[in-house]
């Protein structure tokens, strides 16, 4: 995929192009040929099959072009005269003529309706309802309707990149569909491209995904034309599950440097769509990971997208009371069911649809909820398909199918392949199953029986346009994978890390005993995963860490209630940026030589369990005061505030430099081997901020140029 310069832009080193040149470029992109040109008008011809068109672009409305119009009509052309207003208006006319926006919107609304129907199926035909999530917008608490906020941001002038992050199962795909619906309902100016990368499991590079989507959704238009309109901002991209490409391209999940390289490759492909002068608009959804966080991404964005507005949105953990209501939530609390076990949206949506009596009879414990969930689905399937299999037999067959999926390293496959897998699974017992059909005429062949199973409620076509079958969601798939691991842990030896993660994510909703059992089994094997994934699994299954973490970087992570860091294992020399610790229990010895930047601590319980200084650093944090005090134990810091303030300010001038740099990254300012000095600098930054000599934006500290004389006086530079 080669991205061309935006038609409104100018190539570096070239003379400024004229308005007429821009018009000619536009028509050329749309497939027209220039046949005549004068100072007053340009004639463009376009032929496609039976259609022969002429457009006369008139730059002087006093100039008559009727004779030219008649000449072309006489030889069979359909002629339109356009009085030139602006290049943007010309582009708008061409776009509306070639892109059938209304039909695109109808198709997207149809896809949305199909998606809602599928969600209702998962809820035993209860009406699917999108639950507005709690979210942050550029690290501040978000307000209003999330999809509306995103559409409003897309409508703003200039290039826009919106990164929507959330943990697995927190509503990224549901929100993506709401964004698409909002555009289709409200904005006739856009012809968006929406793609779910989870449904294109074989794709490994974004450039190929994009070209494939263009070819499928704009069959009559060239890829160059569509890409041009992407850059003009008329074809927004909504890309759901961008992290899928990263994990898929990095086969060895244990090497973070490879993952970083692959991430940069994917991001560079995105950057190709953003050129100076463009209006490209892209929404990327991703699991919370290291892809879009930290200084590496900041540096990449500053280098490749210096003129692009980047918006960071994070969907927070589902609030149980928002999902199921206060009465049901209070009942669970009285039953002492840990909320952390049911934050899975699948279970929450399932419980949301129950009437109150059924809810109270079933929700006495988590395992019973899960058991009822599966039994309801499987019993319903017996009736729906007249399937002569018990609930237990169906469950076992699906368990074996999940094993085969893991063995073949697939998430979905063609219907014929799935049918063959079922035939292998049922072959030994098929005669028994067949004899259960009383009428001989109703007795299916083995292939017919396998076809029935391929249409099972626990399975689904991954896309309306593909004939591939997969499990209806990762929660069900993960439960089956986890059950397989529990029965035969040797399968872990050849299991790809992504399946381990899916199993552990699903098992996070199970009882403590089941979580502990699975964790003990997988612990020797999860080293194949990167440290972020290892931490995620441990926190989900144990609510604590089960190994030491040394020199790791954690960003945008939420440490939820019930997590207990008891000091048995420690974070050593780790950095936490923009992390939230909410109602956690922390023993001070669990964190040693760690740095916290822009972190928030809400109602944490901290106990001192060491007589040593943990040497913790807190910069621009809130709610950390008790933690910092107890972890320091002995206040060994003695410094002159003014000296550290001068040290900070002086770094904005290089040796012998007359003019200041204006801004410096926080990590550079804090770059020192001395913990004592680093703490002094942190305090100095906060002091200078209060004095309004410097201010912070993102990861950078800026000099306040309005007070430059006061700063120079403080440094003795006057």
N, C-alpha and C positions, 0 to 999 in steps of 0.2 A: 504494500500500500504506500503510494507516494502522495504525500499531501502537498497540494499546490498552494501558492500564495493566495490570500484572500483578494477578491477582485477590487476591494476598496483600498487596499494597501498599496504601498510603493516599494519596489525592490531597492535594497540598499545599494547606493552607488549609482542609481539611475535617476534620470531627470523625472520630474513630476509629470505623470500622465494626465492627459486632458479628459474632460467629461465624455467627449465622443469616443475616446480610446476605452474608457471604462464601459460604456454602453456596448461597444463592439466586443469586448471581452465577455460581458454578460451573455450576449446572444450566442457567442461562440460556444460557451459552456453548455448552453441549452440546445446545441446542435444546429443552430442556424448558420447560413452562409451569407456573407455580404455580397450583393450583386451590383449595387449602385451607391454612390456617395457624392454629395455636394456639400457646400457649406450649410445649406438649409435642411437637409434630410439625409437619412441612410435607409436603403432598402435591404431587408433580410428575407431570405427564402428558407423554408423548412419542408421537407418531404419525408413522410413515413407511411409506407404502404399505399393505401388509397387516398391519404390525406396530403394535400399540397397547399401550403399556407405562405402568405407574404405579410410581413409587418413593415410598415413605413413609419419610421421614427422621425417626426418632424420637430426640428429645433427652433423654427420660426413659424409661429402659428398663422402669420399673414401670408405665407407662401402656399399657393394652391398646388396640390399634388393629385387632383382628381384625374387628370389625364394619365398619370402613371398608374393609378389605381385601376382605371379602365383597361389599360394595356395588359396588366397581369390577369385581370378577370377574364379577358378575352381568350387567354391561353389556358384557362382552367384553374387558376389559383383563387383561394379564398383570401381576401385582402382585408387587413385592419390598419387604420391610421391611428397612431398614438402620438399625441402632443407631449413632448418631453417636459417633465417638471423637475425631476431629480433622478440621480442614479438609483437611490433607494426606492423611489416609487416605481421605476422601471423593473427593478428586481422583484418588487412585490407583485406586480402584474404577471411576470413570467412564472413566479413561484405558484401563484394561485391557478394559473393556467395548466401547469404541468403536474403539480402535486394535487391529487384529489383529497384535500384535507378532510372534507365531510365523510368520505368513505373510510379514510384512515381512522377517524374518530369512531365511526360505527363499528369497525372491526375491534378497536381497543375496548369499547364498551361491551362488545360480545365476549371478549376474552375475560373481562372483569366479571361478567355474569357467570361464566363457566367456572371461574375461580371461586366465587361465592357459593356456587352449587356444590363444588368439591368440598369446601369447608363445612357446609351443612351436612354432607354425607358423613364426614368424620364425627359429627355431633349427633348421629342418629336422626338426621333430618330436622333437627332443631335449627331455627333460622340463624344463619351466621350474621354476626354483628361485629364490626370493627371497633375495638376498644382503644380510645385515644390514650397514647402512652405519656408518661412523664418523660421529658427530654431536656437536654441542655443545648443551648444555641451559642456557639463560640464561648463555651465554658461558663455561660450564665444560664440561669433557670429560664427555660422556654415558656412562653405564654401562648394561649390560643390553640388553634387547630394546626397540627404539624404539617399536613399536606398543603394547607392554604399558605402557611409561612414559606414553604419551599417554592410553591408556584410564584408567590410574590417576589421571592429572591431571583428566580429565573427571569422574571419580567424586567429586572433592572438592567440599565444600560451596561454595555461592555461584557467581556467574557466572565462567565460564572462557573466555578467548580464547587459542587456541594458534596461533601463526604459525610454520609450517614452511617454511623457505626452502632453496633449492638452485639451483645453476646448471642450465642446460638439459641434460637427459639424465642427471641424477644420481640419479633414482629417486623423484621426488615422487609421480607417479601410482602406481607400484608400492607405495610406502609407504602411500598413501591406501587402496588396496585391502586392504592388510594390516590397517589400522586397522578398516575396515569388517568384515572377516572376524573380527577379534578381538571386536568388539562382538556380532556375530551368533552367535558360538560361546559367549560367556561371560556376556553381560549381558542378561537377559530384561526388564530395567526400561526399556531404551531402544528407541525406534523411529526410527532415524536416517534423515536425508535425505542422500544422497550424490549429488553432481553433478560431472561433468567439464566444465568450461567450454570446454576445447579442442574438445569435440564439439558445442558449441552456438555455432558461429562467428558466427552472425547476432546473437546477444544482445549488447547494448551496455550495459545497466544491470542492476545486481544485483537491484533490486527486482522487475524483470520476470522474471528468471531464477528467483527464489525462488517467485513466484506460479505460474509455469509448472510448476515441480517439484512444488509442492503439488497443483495441479490434476491432474497426471499420476499421482502416486503415492498420493494420498488422494482418490480420485474421489467418495466418498460423504460426505466431511467438508468443512465450510466452511473457507475460508482463515483466518478469524478464530479458529476453534477450533484449527487447527494452529499458528498463530502464538502463541496463548496457551500451548500445550504446549511450543513452542520456548522461550518465556520461563520456563516452569516447569522446564525442564531435562530433560524427558522425550523430546524430539525433538532430539538433537544434529545440527548441520549439519557435514558434511564437504565442503568446497568446494575442489576441486582446480583449480589454475590461475587464481587470482584476478587475477594480473597480466594475463591475457588480456583482461579487461574494460578495464583501464586503457589498454593499448596500442591496443585496438580503438576506444575512445571518443576517443582523441587522434589525429586523422588526420594532423596536421602534427607529426611526431615531432621536429622541430627546435626546438620551443618548450617549454622546460622549465616555464615558468610556467603554460602551459595544462595540461600534464601534472599539475602540482601541484594545480591547481584540480579536475581530473577525479578525481585520487586522493582528494581530500578529499570530493568528492561520493559516491564509492563507499564510503568509510569512514563517512560520515555515515549512509548506508543501513544499514550494519552496526550503527552506534551506536543506531539506532532500536530494535533488538532487545534492547538492554541498558538497562533502566530500573531505578531503585532498587528493591530488593527482589526482583529477578528472579534466576533461576538459569540463564540462557542459557548454552549451551555450544556453541562454534563452533571448528572447526579450519579454518584457511585455509592452503593451500599456494601458494607463489609463487616465481617466479625471484628471485634476489637482485637487488634494485633499490633505488631510493631511496624506494619507497612506505612501507616499514616501518622506515626507519632515520633517524637524525639527530634533531635538536632539534624539527623540525616535527612528526614523529610523536609524540614525547614530549609536546609541548604539546597536541596534539590528544587524546591518550589521557588526559592529566591533566584536560582540560576535559570530555570526553564520557564517559569510562569511569573516573571516579575510584574507583569501588567494585568494579571488575572486576580479577580476577587475570589478568595477561597473561604468557604463557610464550613465550619465543623459542627456537626450535629450528632448527639449521642442519645440513643434511647436507653433509658434507665431500666432497672429491674422491674418487672411487673408488680404493681401494688395489688395485693390479694383482695383488699376491700373494694378497689375500683372494679375488679373483675367479677367478683361473686356477691358483692354487697356486704353491708355491715353485719346484718343478722347472721348470715352464713359464716362470715369470718369470725365473729364472736363465738359461734358454736364450736368451730375448730379450735379456737383458743381455749375454751372450757374443756375440750377433749384432750388438750395438751398435745395436739398434733403439731409438730414443728413446721412453721411456715416455710422454712428453707427447703423442705422436702416437696412442696407443691407449687413452686414458682414456675413450673413448666406450663406454658400457655395451653398445651393440649389438654392437660388435666383440668386447668382452671376453666377453660371454655366448656368442657364436659360437665363440670360441677355447676357452672353458671346456668345451664339449661335444665337442671333437675328441679322438680317441685320440692317444697320444704320437707315434706314427710319422707320422701325417698332419700333426700340429702342426709337427713339425720339418721336414717336406718343404715345407710351405706358408709358414711364418712366417719366411722368410729376410729379407723386407723388407715394409714396410707396404703398398705398392702391390700386392704379390702377394696379401696377405691380402684386401684389398678386391676385387681381381679375382676371386679364388676365391669370395668371398662372393656376388657377383652371378652368376657363371657357374653356381654350384651352384643358386641359386634359379631361374635362367632355363632351365637344362637340365632341371631337375626339372619345370618347367612344360610343356616340350615333351612329356614322357611323361604327365603328369597329365591334360592336356586334349587329347592327341594334336594339339598345336598345330604346324602345319607352318611354323614360323618358326625361323630360326637364332638363336643367342644374340645375335649382333650386331644382327639385325633387331629382336628384341624390345627390346633396349636402346635402339635408335634411336627406336622407336615410343613407349616410355615417356618418353624424353627430350623428344619433341615434346608429349606429354601434359602434362608438367611446364611446358613453355613456355606452353601454353594456360591452365593454372591461374594462372600469374603474370599472363598477359595479361588474363584475366577477373577477377583479384583474388579467387580462391576457394581454399579448402583442400579442399573436398568439394562434391559436387552430387548431385542425383537421378540414379538409374541411367539414366534415359532420356537425360538431358543428356550424361552420360559416354559413352554408346553413340554418340550423334551426333558427339561429338568424335572418337572412334575412327574412325567412318565417314569423316569428313573427312581424317583422317591417313592411312588405308590406301587411300583411293579410287584413287589413281594406280597403285598396285602390286597391287591386289586380284586381278586376273585371274591374275597370276603366282603369288600365294599359293594361289589356288583350284585351279590346275592341278596342284599338288603332291599333292593328294588323289587316289590312284589310282582308287578306286571313285567313280563318278558319284554314287551314293546318299549317299556320305559328304561330298561337296563342299558346304560351307556357303554360304548366301547372304551377301551383304555384311553385312546386319544381324545374322545369326547369328554371323558371324566377329567382329564388333564386340562382341557380347554375351559371347563367349568371353573377349575381351581385358578386358572390364569385370570378369570374375571372376578376373583374373590374381593370382598370389601376391604381387606387389608392391603390390596394392591391397586395400582392405578396407572393409567397411561400418563407418562411424565409430561406430555404436551399434546394438545388437540391436533397438532400437525405432525406428530411422530407416532409410530406404532410400537414404541418401546414401553415396557412394563417395569415398574419398580414398586417398592413399598410406599404406602400412602404418605408416610412421614418418617423422619429420622428417629422420633421417639419410639415408634413400634419397631422399626428396624434395629434400633439400639438395644431394646429389651431382649429381642431374639439373639442378637450377638452376645450380649451379656450372659444370657442363659447358656449359650453354647460354651462360652469360656468357663462358666461355673461347672459344667458337666465334663469338659475336657480341656484343661488348661494348656495342653501341648499345642493346640491350634495357634496359640500366641506366637510360637516360634516362627511361623510364616505369615502372620497377620500384619498387614500394613498399619502404620500408626494411626491413620485417620479412622479406622474401624474401632480401634481401642478407644479413641476419643468419643466417638458416637455412642459406644456402649456405656462408657462412664457418665456421659451427659444424661443419658436416659436413666441409668441406675441412681443418679442423684435424687430422683423422686421416690426411691424405695425406702424400706425400713433401715434402721441403723445397722442391724445384723447383716442384711444383704449388702449394704454399702461396704461395710468392713471386710466381708468375705471377698468381694470382688477386688477391693483395693489391695489386699494382701496377695492375691493371685497375680495382679498385673504389675505390682511394684517393680519386680525384677526386669520387666519388659518395657516400661515406659521411657527408659533412657533413650529410646529411638526417637522420641519426640523432642521438640525444642523446649527450652526451660519454661516458656510461657504456657505451653500445653501441659507440661508436667505439673506446674503449679495449679492450673485450672482443674486438673483431675483430682489432685490431693484436696483442694478446697471443697470441691463438689462432694467427694465421697467421705471426707474425714473432718471437714471444717477446720482444718489446721494443716501445717506442713509436716511432711514425713521424711525430710532430708534437709541438709544444709544447702542454702543458696548463696553462692559466692560471686561477687562482681557482676551481678546481673542488673539489667535496666528494666523497670516496670513503669508503664505509663497508662493513663486513662483506665485504671482498674478500680473496681469497686469491691471492697472487702466488707461483706455483709454481716448482719447480726448473727449471733451464735458461733462466729469464728473465734477460736481460742488459740492464741499463740503463747504456749506455756514455757517456751525456752528449751524444751527437749531438743529441738532443732532450731537453727538460727539463720537469719539473713545477715550475711557478712559482706561489708563493702558494697552494698547494693544501693542503687539510686531509684527513688520513687518520684515520678513527676505526674502532677495532676491526678493523683489517686485519692480515693475517698475511703475512709475507715469509719464505718457506721455501726455503732453499738457493739464493737468488738471488745474482747477481753485480751489485754496485752500484758505479759510479763516483760519487764524491761530487758531481761537478758536475751530475749528473742531477736533483738535488733542491735547489731554491733557495727560501729563505723559506717553507718548508713546516712544517706543524704535524702532529704525530703524537700521537693520544690513544688510550690503551688498545690499542696495537698490540703485536704479538709478532714477534720476529725469531729465526728458527731457522737456525743454521749458515749465515748469510749471509757472503759474501766481499766485503769492502769495500776499495777502493783509492782513495787520495787522488789526484785529478788536477787540483787547482787550488790556488793559493796564497791564495785568497780564502776568507773565512768564508762558508759557505753559509747561515748564520743559520737553523738548524733548531731546532725546539722539540719536546721529547719529554715527555709527561705520562702518568704511570701506565703506562709501556711496560716491556717486558722483552726482554733480549737485544740491546738497541740500543747498548750502551755503546761498542763500537768504532766504530760508524757515527757516533755523536754526537761522539766525540773527534776522528776524522779529518776530519769535516765542519766542525768549528769552527775548526781550524787555529791561530788565535790566540785565546787565552783573554782576551777583552776584558771579562769580567764581574767586577766588583768591587762588592760590596754587603754591607751589614750584615744578616746573617740575621735578627736580631731585628726590625729595622725592617720587613722584608717580612712577617714573621709577624704583626706588629701591623697592617700594611696589610690583610692577608687577614681577620683576625678583626674588624677595625673595620667591614668591609663588611656584617656581619650586623646592625649597628645603623644605622638611618637617622638623619639629622641630627635631634637633639632627641628621638629615640625612646628610651623607657625599656626596652622589651622587644626581645629579638633576634628575627630572622626564622626562626631554626631551621635552614633549609636555603637554599642558593643553587645555581643551575646553574653548572657548571664554566665554561661559555663566558662567563658574566657576570663571574666572578672573574678570568678571563684577558683581559678586554676592556680592552686598552691599546694605544696606537699605538707604544709603545717595546718593541722586541724585548728589550732589556736588562732592562727592568722585568718583562716577561712571563716571562723565564727565572727571574728572582728569585722571582716569585710561584709558579712551578711548583716550585722547590726548597723554598719555604716551605710549600706544601701537603704535600709529602712529609715535611718535618720535623715539622709539626704532627700529621700522621697517626701518625708514630712515637711522638710524645709522647702520643697518644691524646686530643688535644684536639678533633680533628675526625675524621670517617670518611666514606668514600665509598660510595654506593649508586646504581648506574646512572650517570646524568649529573649527579647532585647531590652536593654536599658538605654534611654535616650537622654542626652543633655537638654535642659530647658534653655533654649536659645534666648528667651526673653530675659534670662538672668545670667547671661554669659559674663557680664562685667563683674557681678558678684562672685561667680565661680573663679574667674581669673584673679580677683583680689584675694580670695581664699588660698589660691595656689601661689600667690606672690608674683603673678605674671603682669601686673599693671605697671 
